[in-house]
Amino acid sequence: METVYSVKGMTCGHCVSSVSSEIGKLDGVNGVGVDLPTGAVTVTSSAALEQAAVAAAVEEAGYELVS
């Protein structure tokens, strides 16, 4: 399953790494791809993820989920 989220506040490679790392810790996540210019975060998972869990992971990295 592939889901695209929008994350606000990422400005550099370190931001991408932080967001990818935190989302990657969620159960069922197989991969995370980030498009820095647009803030789009594509998450590949074995099952649907709860948006609240994704939002919490993004906030833990220091950013904001806007979708």
C-alpha positions, -999 to +999 in steps of 0.1 A: +000+000+000+013+035-009+001+067+008+013+102+001+014+128+029+023+165+029+048+176+055+055+213+063+088+227+074+114+205+057+142+226+042+173+203+039+186+168+037+188+165+075+150+172+076+144+145+050+165+120+071+147+129+103+112+125+089+121+093+070+137+078+101+107+085+124+081+073+099+102+043+092+099+032+128+061+027+125+049-009+124+043-021+089+063+006+071+084-009+042+098+024+028+097+062+029+104+085+000+105+123+004+103+150-023+119+179-005+108+207-029+071+198-025+071+183+010+055+151-003+062+120+017+054+087+001+050+059+026+049+022+014+034-001+040+020-036+044-013-022+056-031+012+061-015+034+087-034+055+112-029+091+102-025+100+139+005+077+141+021+092+111+014+127+124+030+118+157+061+105+140+064+136+119+059+158+150+086+138+168+110+147+139+101+184+145+078+190+115+040+192+108+018+169+088-006+190+068-026+164+049 
